[in-house]
Every structure is written in C-alpha cells, then in structure tokens.
C-alpha cells in the first residue's frame, strides 16, 4: 500500500499507510467527539459495536459539515481544507467499515452517537446564517476545536487506556497526522484575521 503524508506546510511527519491513518482517525474521532469537548465529563463506557457506530457517525458528521463549508466558504484555503476533510473522513468511514467487518463488529446505535448528531445539528445551525469571511472564521474555529479535542482524547484517554496492542499502535501512529490537521487549521484561522 502506498505511503501518504499530509500535505500541509511545515508538516514533518513520516509517511504512514492510508489504512493506518484511516483506522486511527476513525478511532480518534470516535473518542474525541464522544467526550463532547468537555474535559470534565467522565469518559463514556462503550462496547466495541457502540464505538464503531460512534466512529461512523463522527466521520459522517465532519464530511457533511465540510460539504456545507465548501458551499459557504469565501477563502480558497478554507475550501481546500474542507475538501481535505471530505476526502479523509470519507476514506476513514470506508476503512472503519472494513475494520469492523474484520473484527466481526456490527455497529450499534447509542447515546453518544445520538449526542453527536444533536451537536452536529447545533453546529450546522450556528453556521447556517453565516457567509463569506464570517463563515470562514467560524468554520475554522470549529475545526481547530474539533481537532484539539481529538488530540486531547488521544493523549488523555485513548493511548493510556487502550489495552489492545494493535489499537494502541494505531493510536500512536496516527497522532502526527491529527496534529498536522490541527496545525493546518490553526494556520488557516490565523490567516483569516479577527472578526470585524
């Protein structure tokens, strides 16, 4: 399988296989979004089938929001970032489905998935009335927070509590790609300036 690197400026990560990136992103997004960006909230106790459902839900949510961003964004870099999120998260969902099948896991709906969907509805509603540069800033603020939550979940919950060695390896290997997404989102957000 060909190695890929995230094509972001100043991104020194070593190449990782697409399947490693996709599997890890699915898991990371599952836990990052299931924590709801609230560090104080206790970590959810999810079964493997529930985790699989949350992963698919979380990735689908980010794909849909990125598609929406492409219709509203004014800045070319914001539109390109959204395109990258669509590509990456669509691929993650395909790989998450393959991983679930390999592990014999059938995704099961759960309260975390439902909470994610409710949060996505709120995020979309907040972005819906915005256009142009105001939309660009709000969307990139959301993406910065989202990717920071992924890193926080990875460092504070996922790596320390994962006992499956294959999963732990994936979590450790994907961290640089998540950090690159976050840094790229921050760079774009800084370039957009402050609200007027």
matplotlib code that plots the C-alpha trace (Angstrom):
import matplotlib.pyplot as plt

x = [0.0, 1.5, 2.5, 1.0, 1.8, -0.4, 0.4, 0.4, 3.1, 5.7, 4.4, 7.4, 5.5, 6.9, 4.8, 2.0, -0.1, -3.5, -5.1, -3.3, -4.3, -7.9, -8.3, -6.7, -8.7, -11.9, -11.0, -9.7, -12.7, -14.9, -13.5, -12.7, -16.2, -17.7, -16.1, -18.1, -15.1, -15.7, -12.6, -14.6, -17.1, -16.4, -15.3, -18.2, -18.1, -18.8, -18.8, -16.8, -20.0, -21.0, -17.5, -17.8, -21.2, -19.8, -16.8, -19.1, -21.4, -18.5, -16.9, -20.2, -20.8, -17.5, -18.0, -21.4, -20.1, -17.2, -19.5, -21.6, -18.4, -17.5, -20.8, -20.3, -16.5, -15.1, -11.4, -9.7, -7.7, -10.8, -12.5, -9.4, -9.3, -13.0, -12.1, -9.4, -11.7, -14.2, -11.6, -10.0, -13.2, -15.0, -11.9, -12.0, -15.6, -14.8, -11.8, -13.8, -16.4, -13.7, -12.1, -15.5, -16.1, -12.6, -13.2, -16.8, -18.3, -21.7, -22.1, -24.8, -26.5, -26.1, -26.5, -23.1, -23.9, -27.2, -25.5, -23.1, -25.9, -27.6, -24.3, -23.9, -27.4, -26.4, -23.1, -24.8, -27.5, -24.8, -23.0, -26.1, -26.7, -23.1, -21.5, -18.1, -15.3, -17.5, -18.4, -14.7, -13.6, -16.5, -15.9, -12.1, -12.7, -14.9, -12.2, -9.5, -11.6, -12.6, -9.0, -7.8, -10.4, -9.1, -5.6, -6.8, -8.7, -5.8, -3.3, -5.6, -7.8, -7.1, -3.4, -3.3, -6.4, -6.1, -5.1, -5.3, -1.7, -2.9, -5.2, -2.5, 0.0, -2.6, -3.3, 0.4, 1.0, -1.9, -1.1, 1.2, -1.5, -4.0, -1.5, -0.9, -4.6, -4.8, -1.8, -3.1, -6.5, -4.7, -2.6, -5.7, -7.6, -4.7, -4.5, -8.2, -7.6, -10.1, -13.7, -14.6]
y = [0.0, 3.4, 5.7, 9.1, 12.2, 15.1, 17.9, 20.7, 23.4, 22.6, 19.1, 16.9, 13.6, 10.4, 8.7, 6.4, 4.0, 5.1, 2.3, 3.2, 6.8, 5.9, 3.3, 5.6, 8.6, 6.6, 5.6, 9.0, 10.8, 8.4, 9.2, 12.9, 13.6, 11.3, 13.4, 16.4, 18.7, 18.7, 17.6, 17.3, 14.8, 11.2, 9.0, 7.0, 3.3, 2.0, -1.5, -2.2, -2.2, 1.2, 2.6, 1.5, 3.3, 6.5, 6.4, 6.1, 8.8, 11.2, 10.9, 11.3, 14.5, 16.0, 15.1, 16.8, 19.9, 20.1, 19.8, 22.6, 24.6, 24.3, 26.0, 28.9, 29.5, 32.6, 31.8, 29.3, 27.8, 27.2, 25.5, 23.3, 22.4, 21.3, 19.2, 17.5, 16.8, 15.3, 13.1, 12.0, 11.3, 9.5, 7.3, 6.8, 5.6, 3.1, 1.8, 1.8, -0.4, -2.8, -2.9, -3.6, -6.4, -7.9, -7.8, -9.1, -6.0, -4.7, -1.0, -0.4, 3.0, 4.5, 7.7, 9.0, 8.7, 10.4, 13.2, 13.7, 14.0, 16.6, 18.5, 18.4, 19.9, 22.7, 23.4, 23.5, 25.8, 28.2, 28.2, 28.3, 32.1, 32.9, 33.7, 34.7, 35.6, 35.5, 31.9, 31.1, 32.2, 30.4, 27.1, 27.2, 28.0, 24.8, 22.7, 23.9, 23.0, 19.7, 18.6, 19.8, 17.6, 14.7, 15.2, 15.7, 12.5, 10.7, 11.9, 11.8, 8.8, 6.7, 5.8, 5.5, 3.3, 1.1, -2.5, -3.9, -3.7, -3.3, -0.4, 1.2, 1.1, 2.7, 5.4, 6.3, 6.2, 8.5, 11.2, 13.1, 13.3, 14.7, 17.2, 18.2, 18.7, 20.9, 23.0, 23.5, 24.5, 27.0, 28.4, 29.0, 30.5, 32.9, 34.0, 34.9, 37.6, 38.6, 39.3, 42.9]
z = [0.0, -0.9, 2.0, 2.2, 4.1, 5.0, 2.5, 5.0, 5.2, 7.9, 8.4, 9.2, 9.8, 8.5, 5.9, 7.1, 5.1, 4.2, 6.1, 9.3, 9.0, 8.3, 11.0, 13.6, 12.5, 13.0, 16.5, 17.4, 16.2, 18.0, 21.4, 20.8, 19.7, 22.3, 25.0, 23.6, 24.0, 27.8, 29.7, 33.0, 31.6, 32.5, 29.6, 28.1, 28.7, 25.2, 23.8, 20.6, 18.5, 20.0, 19.4, 15.7, 15.4, 17.0, 14.6, 11.6, 13.0, 13.8, 10.4, 8.6, 10.6, 9.6, 6.0, 5.9, 7.6, 5.3, 2.3, 3.7, 4.2, 0.5, -0.4, 2.0, 2.3, 0.8, 1.2, -1.1, 1.8, 3.8, 0.8, 0.3, 4.0, 3.7, 0.6, 2.6, 5.4, 3.0, 1.4, 4.7, 6.6, 3.7, 3.5, 7.2, 7.1, 4.4, 6.4, 9.6, 8.0, 6.8, 10.2, 11.9, 9.5, 10.1, 13.8, 13.5, 15.0, 14.0, 14.8, 17.4, 17.9, 21.3, 23.4, 22.3, 18.6, 19.3, 21.2, 18.3, 15.9, 18.1, 18.4, 14.6, 14.2, 16.6, 14.9, 11.5, 12.8, 14.2, 10.8, 8.6, 8.7, 8.1, 4.7, 3.3, 5.7, 8.8, 7.9, 7.2, 10.6, 12.4, 10.4, 11.1, 14.8, 14.9, 13.1, 15.4, 18.5, 16.9, 16.1, 19.5, 21.1, 19.1, 20.4, 23.9, 23.8, 22.2, 24.9, 27.9, 27.2, 24.2, 24.4, 28.2, 28.4, 25.3, 26.1, 22.6, 21.2, 17.5, 18.5, 20.7, 17.8, 15.5, 18.1, 18.5, 14.7, 13.8, 16.3, 13.9, 11.2, 13.7, 14.9, 11.3, 10.7, 13.8, 12.9, 9.4, 10.7, 13.1, 10.3, 8.2, 11.1, 11.9, 8.2, 8.3, 11.0, 13.7, 13.4, 12.3]

ax = plt.figure().add_subplot(projection="3d")
ax.plot(x, y, z, "-o")
ax.set_aspect("equal")
plt.show()
